Amino acid sequence: MNILLTSAGRRSYLVNYFKEALQGQGMIHASNSVWSPALEVADKAVITPLIYDESYIEFVMNYCLLNNISVVIPLFDIDLPILSGAKNDFEKKGIKILVSDLHVTQICNDKWETYKFLSNHGFFIPQTFLSLRDCLDSISLGKISFPVMIKPRWGMGSIGINVAENRRELEILYKKTTKEINKSYLKYESAAAVKAAIVIQEKLFGQEYGLDIINDLNKNYIVTLVKRKLAMRSGETDSAITEYNPTLMNVGEKISKRLGHVLNLDVDCICLGDNKPYVIELNCRFGGHYPFSHIAGVNLPKAIVKWIAGEVVNKDYFDIEYGVTGFKEMVIKKKKLISDVRG
């Protein structure tokens, strides 16, 4: 079994997790649009065209056929809808793309659609506005108060996220976020609604959590893994501790059954002083806090390998040890020459 992890970026740990899961019974390939750390540790790596390039899907498919790859797992938000939309074409060639259905990827990638989905299904979520005027009207009516978060509607990481403490800052930073979207790859998805490409959200103060909500390949709910965040860096969890939290586990199960995602759903939550859980963000992929589940005993990559092979997955693969604290570290590597491994 050969597996391709697309848009692998800096996720060297995931490449290693999957290599361990295969136990030498196949190769782990990694792709990215530029050379990156994850490509260094893969069994084989390739530089692809940009995701929005017209040749991207054809390139990935040809690479899979050339290298006898039977499974593709996308790891980056903007990769998800592109590959989800091509699932049927890949399956005709005997290649499985392990990604949620297109409408699920669109709900997760679009913060306004996320807000509507969560609101419609009764989850707590920060009040969210699609226009500057609507937000200002709510503030003037006393429905919310400063500070507020300004975010790209189709956003990833910390790009374009700003916090406004007053009206003047809100108006200035709204324009700043617009410029940051236009200068980054966020401009591609934002092109779907150029004049409504930003959301404004009330800022909540409470304990931040990360959830891994695990479904199987057929969207059946398995488990929710809870991590209390201890430190953040550039929008990604830097340190966290695994926690037994029935309230958030229940939230995870409800989201799973209403959304119907495939495999991992990475979810950010904030619990306020009364322990009321607010859902902040949904990402239908391996997220930045999955490693904290893995080091505490969970092994989703191994479960995926067994599911693909049609084998029974032992529930022990999802047993997590509570109270385990994890930290990410920076590793510096030297490389003199980077060759283009295209094709």
Buried (B, 14 or more C-beta within 10 A) or exposed (E): BBBBBBBBBBBBBBBBBBBBBBEEEBBBBBBBBEBBBBBBBBBBBBBBBEBBEEEBBEBBBEBBEEBEBBBBBBBBBBBBBBBBBBBEEBEEEEBBBBBBBBEBBBBBBBBBBBBBBBBEBEBBBBBBBBBBEEBBEBBEEEEBEBEBBBBBBBBBEEBBBBEBEEBEBBEEBBEEBBEBBEEBBBBBBBEEBEEEBBBBBBBBEBBBBBBBBBBBBEBEBBBBBBBBBBEBEEBBBBBBBBBEBEBBBEBBBBBBEBBBBBBBBBBBBBBEEEEEBBBBBBBBBBBBBBBBBBBBBBBBBBBBBBBBEEEEBEEEBBEBEEEBBBEBEEEEEEEEEEEEEEE
